Each structure stands twice: as C-alpha cells, then as structure tokens.
Amino acid sequence: MSDTKYDASILQQYADDLYTQASWVIVRMALIYGLVTFAAFSIFANSNALFRSNVKFTIQPGVLLFAVIGALVGAGVGRTKAFKLKLEAQTLLCQRQIEVNTRTAAKPELTSAATGR
C-alpha cells in the first residue's frame, strides 16, 4: 500500500470548481423556481379546464406574474447558496495559502538543522 501524498493543486481545483458552481447556481435556482411556480399556478388557474375536453389550456397574465415572483425568490435562494459555495472556496484557499506559507517558512529551519547550525 502506497502512502498518500499531499497535493495542493487538488485544493485549488476544488476551489475553482466551487466558484464555477457558484457562478451558475443563481441562474439555475431562478429557472427552477420560476418554472415550478409557473407550472403550479398554470394548473391551479386552469383547474376546471383540466377536466373538460372542449376547453383549451390558456396562460393567464397573473400566472406569468407569479412565475416572475417565483424566479426572483429563486434568485435570492441562489445568491445564498452561491455565497456559501464561495465562502467554502475561500476557506480552502486560505488553508492552502497557510500551508504554502508554513512550508516555505519551515524550509530554512530544516536546512539549518540538517547542517548542524
């Protein structure tokens, strides 16, 4: 069994992935909330038309208004999730930078200890 070695690039890659997710989560949540709200209010507004065969399904202006409100709520939820993802990425980057700083600071001590000074 081989020893697992530390690789700082994995932390950087994960932080980059978190930032990529954060950039799209706002749009994704706005779309999801908007579409779900649109579907729910469309069904509710046309509930009596669903059970008749001769009435057509129509989109009413109030349904679009609620869909826009749902999209705005989704964008707010997405901003919260994006902030959490960015905060996690910044925590990782801070830990990575601490490791880089302590590794470079420890090198002169290791070399002086090895030479006996």
C-alpha positions in Angstrom: 0.0 0.0 0.0 1.5 3.3 -1.0 1.4 6.5 1.1 -0.9 9.2 0.0 1.0 12.4 -0.6 -0.3 16.0 -0.1 -1.2 17.7 -3.4 -2.0 21.4 -3.1 -3.4 21.5 -6.7 -6.3 19.4 -5.6 -7.4 22.1 -3.2 -7.0 24.7 -5.9 -9.0 22.6 -8.4 -11.8 22.1 -5.8 -11.9 25.8 -5.1 -12.1 26.6 -8.8 -15.0 24.1 -9.2 -16.8 25.7 -6.2 -16.5 29.1 -7.9 -17.8 27.7 -11.2 -20.8 26.2 -9.4 -21.4 29.5 -7.6 -21.5 31.4 -10.9 -24.3 29.2 -12.2 -26.3 28.5 -9.1 -28.2 31.8 -9.2 -29.4 31.3 -12.7 -30.2 27.7 -12.1 -32.3 28.3 -9.0 -34.1 31.2 -10.6 -35.1 29.0 -13.6 -36.2 26.1 -11.3 -38.3 28.3 -9.0 -39.8 30.2 -12.0 -40.7 27.0 -13.9 -42.1 25.3 -10.9 -44.2 28.3 -9.9 -45.4 28.7 -13.5 -46.4 25.1 -13.7 -48.2 25.1 -10.3 -50.1 28.3 -10.9 -51.0 27.3 -14.5 -52.5 24.1 -13.2 -54.3 26.0 -10.4 -55.6 28.7 -12.8 -56.9 26.2 -15.3 -58.0 23.5 -12.8 -61.6 23.5 -14.2 -60.3 23.3 -17.7 -58.3 20.2 -17.0 -61.4 18.1 -16.5 -63.2 19.3 -19.7 -62.3 18.1 -23.1 -63.6 21.1 -25.1 -61.8 23.9 -23.1 -58.3 24.9 -24.1 -55.4 25.4 -21.7 -54.6 29.2 -21.6 -51.8 31.2 -20.0 -53.2 34.0 -17.9 -51.2 37.2 -17.1 -51.4 36.5 -13.3 -49.6 33.2 -13.8 -46.7 35.0 -15.5 -46.6 37.5 -12.7 -46.3 34.7 -10.1 -43.7 32.9 -12.2 -41.6 36.1 -12.2 -42.0 36.4 -8.5 -41.0 32.7 -8.1 -37.9 33.4 -10.3 -36.9 36.3 -8.1 -37.3 34.2 -4.9 -35.2 31.5 -6.6 -32.5 34.1 -7.4 -32.4 35.1 -3.8 -32.1 31.4 -2.7 -29.4 31.0 -5.4 -27.5 34.0 -4.1 -27.4 32.5 -0.6 -26.2 29.2 -2.0 -23.6 31.0 -4.2 -22.3 32.8 -1.1 -21.9 29.6 0.8 -20.0 28.0 -2.1 -17.7 31.0 -2.4 -17.1 31.0 1.4 -16.2 27.3 1.3 -13.8 28.0 -1.6 -12.2 30.9 0.3 -11.8 28.7 3.3 -10.0 26.1 1.2 -7.8 28.7 -0.4 -6.9 30.2 3.0 -5.9 26.8 4.3 -3.9 26.2 1.1 -2.1 29.5 1.5 -1.4 28.8 5.2 0.2 25.5 4.2 2.3 27.2 1.4 3.5 29.9 3.8 4.4 27.5 6.6 6.1 25.1 4.2 8.3 27.8 2.8 9.0 29.2 6.4 9.9 25.7 7.6 12.4 25.0 4.9 15.3 27.3 6.2 14.9 25.7 9.6 15.1 22.2 8.2 18.2 23.1 6.2 19.9 24.7 9.2 19.1 21.7 11.4 20.5 19.3 8.7 23.8 21.2 8.5 24.1 21.3 12.3 24.0 25.1 12.7 
